[in-house]
Amino acid sequence: MTSISGLVHMHGGLLHKRQLVEKGAHDRHLTWAVRKGEVRRPRRGWYSTWPPHDPRFIAVQVGGRLTGASALQSWGAWLWQEPRITVSVPKNASRLRRASRVRVVWDPPEVAERGTNHSVGLRDALREALLELPFEEAVAVLDWALYTEQLGMGEIPALVEGLPRDVQGIVDWVDEKCQSIIESISRTRFRRAGHDVETQVPVDRNKAIDIVVDGVVGLELDGRAFHQDSFEKDRCKDLEIIIEGRAAIRASYQMVRHGWERVLLAVETAASNHRESGASVGVGNSGPGPRPPRRGPRLWALPCRRHPKPELPPGADAGAGAGAGAAAGAGPGAGAGARTGTSRRGRSRRSAPSRIATIVR
């Protein structure tokens, strides 16, 4: 018979005693494997080869399964940093163990029917992650699910159905063409800053620009690892971007994560210079972006834009009266303006309050 640790490892690192017995294990085999340290028992009846600090081990130890961002991380989802462990337990669960820095959510019975012995199903994990992650990372995990073809674009509306209305607005922010976390994060940040963004824009027939901002700036994003074999190809692509009439900028993973303000400033400066030069490109921009989600209590809910009523400047009432008199051809102000020959376009800043008051009235 294969060793206990071998059996457990072959089945993903976690097996129940009942499953081991079915495969020929006896109590003495299990006791011996635990004493030798080949396997560990996170909970009564369960045997694992994972280390005690593994989030999956901790979830089973608590009495549930991983969900949310911590479950997605175990599958390789795009995340900036290690998330807090979130454990899904059935609503009727009992005898749960407490663990520090662990968040427990109580899920309906149908959630327990999906997934594995240590994690909920992908869609259940994504729904929970949307509620706990910052906005840009919530978009990134959906982009990851699309890029890895674990989810189709047409499935996202059904995925967010039943979630709060402001969360459902995230549908308009995902992009199935996105190929990495820094592309996803950068795209979301540019759009939140009010820019038009396209991803994977064709250039030189068989190449693609990672991100095009406002139709005129081609931004190439380099991952954490340096690849000597792609160095020359990347620089050739930079030349093609410029040849097609765009400004070319290249940023690294560290620049996007820890120096975003400079990246944004560089792109906005390049776009401004391009517009002032009057240069044109062959590919248009993507048009205005969708409206941001509604306000909500989560970390990533975007504030709604409010347009307050304009306040009248000091002395506006008097200015309004003067403006009305000038319109009727009466009052000393009109005559003085006529004598000096000052046009409407050439008025000084001092006359601005009268104009504002007239417009408001």
C-alpha positions as CSV (number, residue, x, y, z in Angstrom):
1,M,0.0,0.0,0.0
2,T,1.1,3.5,-0.8
3,S,2.2,5.5,2.3
4,I,-0.4,7.6,4.1
5,S,1.3,10.8,3.1
6,G,1.5,9.6,-0.5
7,L,-2.2,8.9,-0.6
8,V,-3.1,12.3,0.9
9,H,-0.7,14.1,-1.5
10,M,-2.1,12.3,-4.5
11,H,-5.5,13.6,-3.7
12,G,-4.6,17.3,-3.3
13,G,-3.2,17.3,0.2
14,L,-6.3,16.6,2.2
15,L,-8.3,13.5,2.9
16,H,-10.9,12.3,5.4
17,K,-10.3,9.2,7.5
18,R,-13.2,7.5,5.8
19,Q,-11.6,7.9,2.4
20,L,-8.2,6.6,3.7
21,V,-9.9,3.6,5.2
22,E,-11.6,2.9,1.9
23,K,-8.1,2.8,0.3
24,G,-6.8,0.2,2.8
25,A,-5.5,2.4,5.7
26,H,-5.8,1.2,9.3
27,D,-5.8,3.2,12.5
28,R,-2.3,2.1,13.3
29,H,-1.1,3.4,9.9
30,L,-2.7,6.8,10.5
31,T,-1.4,7.1,14.1
32,W,2.1,6.2,12.9
33,A,2.0,8.7,10.0
34,V,0.9,11.5,12.4
35,R,3.6,10.7,15.0
36,K,6.3,10.7,12.3
37,G,5.1,14.1,11.0
38,E,4.2,12.8,7.5
39,V,0.7,14.1,7.9
40,R,-1.1,16.5,10.2
41,R,-4.6,16.6,11.5
42,P,-6.2,20.1,11.1
43,R,-9.4,18.8,12.5
44,R,-10.8,15.5,13.8
45,G,-11.0,13.0,11.0
46,W,-9.0,15.0,8.5
47,Y,-5.4,14.3,7.4
48,S,-3.3,16.8,5.5
49,T,0.2,17.2,4.0
50,W,-0.1,21.0,4.0
51,P,2.0,23.1,6.5
52,P,0.0,24.6,9.5
53,H,0.3,28.1,8.1
54,D,-1.3,27.2,4.7
55,P,-4.6,29.1,4.3
56,R,-6.3,25.8,3.3
57,F,-5.1,24.1,6.4
58,I,-6.4,27.0,8.6
59,A,-9.8,26.9,6.9
60,V,-10.3,23.2,7.6
61,Q,-9.0,23.7,11.1
62,V,-11.7,26.4,11.7
63,G,-14.3,24.1,10.4
64,G,-15.0,25.4,6.9
65,R,-13.5,26.1,3.5
66,L,-11.7,28.9,1.8
67,T,-13.7,31.6,0.0
68,G,-13.3,35.1,-1.4
69,A,-9.8,36.4,-2.2
70,S,-8.0,33.8,-0.2
71,A,-9.6,31.0,-2.2
72,L,-8.8,32.8,-5.5
73,Q,-5.2,33.3,-4.4
74,S,-4.8,29.5,-4.0
75,W,-5.8,29.3,-7.7
76,G,-3.3,31.9,-8.9
77,A,-5.6,34.9,-9.2
78,W,-4.2,38.4,-9.8
79,L,-3.8,40.0,-6.4
80,W,-1.4,42.7,-5.1
81,Q,-0.8,41.1,-1.8
82,E,-1.8,38.1,0.3
83,P,-5.4,38.6,1.4
84,R,-6.9,38.0,4.8
85,I,-8.1,34.4,5.2
86,T,-11.9,34.2,4.7
87,V,-13.6,30.9,5.7
88,S,-17.0,29.8,4.4
89,V,-19.1,27.7,6.8
90,P,-22.7,26.4,6.5
91,K,-25.4,28.3,8.4
92,N,-26.0,25.3,10.6
93,A,-22.3,24.7,11.4
94,S,-21.2,24.1,15.0
95,R,-18.0,23.5,17.0
96,L,-16.0,26.0,15.0
97,R,-12.5,26.8,16.2
98,R,-11.3,30.4,16.5
99,A,-8.3,31.6,14.7
100,S,-6.6,34.9,14.6
101,R,-6.9,37.1,11.5
102,V,-9.6,34.9,10.1
103,R,-12.9,36.1,8.8
104,V,-15.9,33.7,8.8
105,V,-18.9,34.0,6.5
106,W,-22.0,32.0,6.8
107,D,-23.2,30.7,3.5
108,P,-26.5,29.1,2.4
109,P,-26.6,25.3,1.9
110,E,-26.2,25.4,-1.9
111,V,-22.7,26.9,-1.6
112,A,-21.6,23.8,0.4
113,E,-22.6,21.6,-2.6
114,R,-20.0,23.3,-4.8
115,G,-16.2,23.3,-4.8
116,T,-13.7,21.0,-3.2
117,N,-13.1,19.8,0.4
118,H,-11.0,22.9,1.1
119,S,-12.4,25.7,-1.2
120,V,-15.8,26.9,-2.3
121,G,-16.6,27.0,-6.1
122,L,-15.0,29.6,-8.3
123,R,-18.1,31.7,-8.8
124,D,-18.9,31.7,-5.1
125,A,-15.4,32.8,-4.3
126,L,-15.5,35.6,-6.9
127,R,-18.8,36.9,-5.5
128,E,-17.4,37.1,-2.0
129,A,-14.1,38.6,-3.3
130,L,-16.0,41.5,-5.0
131,L,-17.4,42.5,-1.6
132,E,-14.1,42.4,0.3
133,L,-11.4,43.6,-2.1
134,P,-10.6,47.2,-3.1
135,F,-12.2,48.2,-6.3
136,E,-9.2,47.9,-8.6
137,E,-8.3,44.4,-7.3
138,A,-12.0,43.3,-7.6
139,V,-11.8,44.3,-11.3
140,A,-8.4,42.5,-11.6
141,V,-9.7,39.1,-10.3
142,L,-12.6,39.2,-12.8
143,D,-10.1,40.1,-15.6
144,W,-8.0,37.1,-14.4
145,A,-11.0,34.8,-14.6
146,L,-11.7,36.0,-18.1
147,Y,-8.1,35.7,-19.3
148,T,-7.7,32.2,-17.9
149,E,-11.0,31.2,-19.6
150,Q,-12.5,30.1,-16.3
151,L,-15.4,32.5,-16.9
152,G,-16.9,34.0,-20.0
153,M,-17.8,37.6,-20.6
154,G,-21.5,36.7,-20.9
155,E,-21.4,35.0,-17.5
156,I,-20.4,38.0,-15.5
157,P,-23.9,39.6,-15.3
158,A,-25.3,36.4,-13.9
159,L,-22.3,36.2,-11.5
160,V,-23.1,39.6,-9.9
161,E,-26.9,39.1,-10.0
162,G,-28.3,39.5,-6.5
163,L,-25.3,41.5,-5.2
164,P,-25.9,45.2,-4.2
165,R,-26.6,47.5,-7.2
166,D,-23.4,49.4,-6.9
167,V,-21.4,46.1,-7.1
168,Q,-23.2,45.1,-10.2
169,G,-21.8,48.2,-11.9
170,I,-18.4,46.5,-12.0
171,V,-19.5,44.6,-15.1
172,D,-18.7,47.8,-17.2
173,W,-15.1,47.8,-15.9
174,V,-13.8,44.4,-16.8
175,D,-11.8,43.6,-20.0
176,E,-11.3,40.1,-21.3
177,K,-8.3,41.2,-23.4
178,C,-6.3,42.1,-20.3
179,Q,-3.2,39.9,-19.8
180,S,-1.7,40.8,-16.4
181,I,-2.5,42.4,-13.1
182,I,-0.5,45.6,-13.9
183,E,-2.5,46.0,-17.2
184,S,-5.7,45.5,-15.3
185,I,-4.8,47.9,-12.4
186,S,-3.4,50.5,-14.8
187,R,-6.4,50.4,-17.1
188,T,-8.8,50.9,-14.1
189,R,-6.7,53.8,-12.7
190,F,-6.6,55.6,-16.0
191,R,-10.4,55.2,-16.4
192,R,-11.0,56.5,-12.9
193,A,-8.9,59.5,-13.7
194,G,-11.2,60.3,-16.6
195,H,-9.1,58.9,-19.5
196,D,-10.3,56.8,-22.5
197,V,-8.4,53.5,-22.6
198,E,-8.0,50.7,-25.1
199,T,-6.1,47.4,-24.4
200,Q,-4.1,45.2,-26.7
201,V,-4.3,47.6,-29.6
202,P,-2.7,46.1,-32.8
203,V,0.5,47.7,-34.1
204,D,2.8,46.6,-36.9
205,R,0.5,43.7,-37.9
206,N,1.5,41.0,-35.4
207,K,2.1,43.0,-32.3
208,A,-0.1,44.7,-29.8
209,I,0.2,47.7,-27.5
210,D,-0.6,46.9,-23.9
211,I,-2.6,50.1,-23.2
212,V,-3.5,53.1,-25.4
213,V,-4.5,56.2,-23.4
214,D,-6.7,58.9,-25.0
215,G,-5.9,57.4,-28.4
216,V,-2.4,59.0,-28.5
217,V,-0.2,57.4,-25.8
218,G,1.0,53.8,-26.1
219,L,1.9,52.4,-22.7
220,E,3.9,49.2,-22.5
221,L,4.0,47.4,-19.1
222,D,6.9,45.1,-18.1
223,G,6.3,42.3,-15.6
224,R,8.5,41.6,-12.6
225,A,10.9,39.2,-14.4
226,F,13.4,40.5,-17.0
227,H,13.6,38.5,-20.2
228,Q,16.7,39.1,-22.3
229,D,15.2,37.4,-25.3
230,S,12.3,39.9,-25.5
231,F,14.3,43.0,-24.9
232,E,15.0,43.7,-28.6
233,K,11.4,42.9,-29.6
234,D,10.0,45.3,-27.0
235,R,12.2,48.1,-28.2
236,C,11.2,47.4,-31.8
237,K,7.6,47.7,-30.7
238,D,8.4,51.1,-29.1
239,L,9.6,52.3,-32.4
240,E,6.5,51.1,-34.2
241,I,4.3,52.9,-31.7
242,I,6.1,56.2,-32.5
243,I,6.1,55.5,-36.2
244,E,2.3,55.2,-36.1
245,G,2.0,58.6,-34.6
246,R,1.7,57.9,-30.8
247,A,3.9,58.7,-27.9
248,A,5.6,55.6,-26.5
249,I,6.1,55.1,-22.7
250,R,7.3,52.0,-20.9
251,A,6.7,51.3,-17.2
252,S,7.7,48.4,-14.9
253,Y,5.7,46.5,-12.3
254,Q,7.4,48.4,-9.5
255,M,6.6,51.7,-11.1
256,V,2.9,50.9,-11.4
257,R,2.7,49.5,-7.9
258,H,4.8,52.0,-6.0
259,G,5.2,55.0,-8.2
260,W,1.9,55.4,-9.9
261,E,1.7,59.2,-9.6
262,R,4.8,59.6,-11.8
263,V,3.4,57.1,-14.4
264,L,0.1,59.0,-14.5
265,L,1.9,62.4,-14.8
266,A,4.1,61.1,-17.6
267,V,1.2,59.8,-19.6
268,E,-0.9,62.9,-19.1
269,T,2.0,65.1,-20.1
270,A,2.7,63.1,-23.2
271,A,-1.0,63.2,-24.2
272,S,-1.1,67.0,-23.7
273,N,2.0,67.5,-25.7
274,H,0.7,65.3,-28.5
275,R,-2.6,67.3,-28.6
276,E,-0.7,70.6,-28.7
277,S,1.5,69.4,-31.6
278,G,-1.6,68.6,-33.7
279,A,-0.3,65.1,-34.6
280,S,-2.7,62.5,-35.7
281,V,-2.8,58.7,-35.5
282,G,-4.5,56.0,-37.6
283,V,-6.5,54.5,-34.7
284,G,-9.2,56.4,-32.8
285,N,-9.8,56.2,-29.1
286,S,-12.5,54.1,-27.5
287,G,-14.9,56.9,-26.6
288,P,-16.1,57.9,-23.2
289,G,-15.9,55.2,-20.5
290,P,-18.9,53.9,-18.5
291,R,-20.2,55.6,-15.4
292,P,-18.7,54.3,-12.2
293,P,-20.7,52.1,-9.8
294,R,-23.1,53.6,-7.3
295,R,-22.0,54.6,-3.8
296,G,-21.9,51.7,-1.4
297,P,-20.4,50.7,2.0
298,R,-17.5,48.6,0.5
299,L,-13.9,49.7,0.1
300,W,-14.1,50.1,-3.6
301,A,-17.4,52.0,-4.1
302,L,-16.6,55.1,-6.1
303,P,-18.1,58.5,-4.9
304,C,-20.9,59.8,-7.1
305,R,-20.1,63.1,-8.8
306,R,-22.2,65.9,-7.4
307,H,-22.8,69.3,-9.1
308,P,-23.6,71.9,-6.4
309,K,-25.6,75.0,-7.2
310,P,-23.3,77.9,-8.1
311,E,-23.1,80.4,-5.3
312,L,-23.6,84.1,-6.0
313,P,-20.4,86.2,-5.4
314,P,-20.5,89.1,-2.9
315,G,-22.5,92.0,-4.3
316,A,-24.2,89.8,-6.9
317,D,-27.6,91.3,-6.4
318,A,-26.3,94.8,-7.1
319,G,-24.3,93.5,-10.1
320,A,-27.4,91.8,-11.5
321,G,-29.3,95.1,-11.3
322,A,-26.4,96.9,-13.1
323,G,-26.4,94.2,-15.8
324,A,-30.1,94.6,-16.3
325,G,-29.7,98.4,-16.6
326,A,-26.9,98.0,-19.1
327,A,-29.0,95.7,-21.2
328,A,-31.7,98.4,-21.4
329,G,-29.2,101.1,-22.4
330,A,-29.6,103.0,-19.1
331,G,-27.1,103.7,-16.3
332,P,-23.7,105.2,-16.2
333,G,-22.0,101.9,-16.5
334,A,-23.1,101.4,-20.1
335,G,-22.0,104.9,-21.1
336,A,-18.6,104.4,-19.5
337,G,-18.1,101.1,-21.3
338,A,-19.1,102.8,-24.6
339,R,-16.7,105.7,-24.1
340,T,-13.7,103.5,-23.4
341,G,-14.6,101.2,-26.3
342,T,-13.9,98.0,-24.2
343,S,-15.4,94.9,-25.9
344,R,-17.0,92.0,-24.1
345,R,-14.0,89.8,-24.9
346,G,-11.6,92.4,-23.6
347,R,-13.2,93.1,-20.3
348,S,-11.0,93.0,-17.2
349,R,-11.4,90.5,-14.4
350,R,-13.1,93.1,-12.3
351,S,-16.2,93.0,-14.4
352,A,-16.5,89.2,-14.0
353,P,-19.0,89.3,-11.1
354,S,-21.5,91.4,-13.1
355,R,-21.3,88.9,-15.9
356,I,-21.7,85.9,-13.6
357,A,-24.7,87.5,-11.9
358,T,-26.3,88.3,-15.2
359,I,-25.9,84.7,-16.4
360,V,-27.2,83.3,-13.1
361,R,-30.3,85.6,-13.2
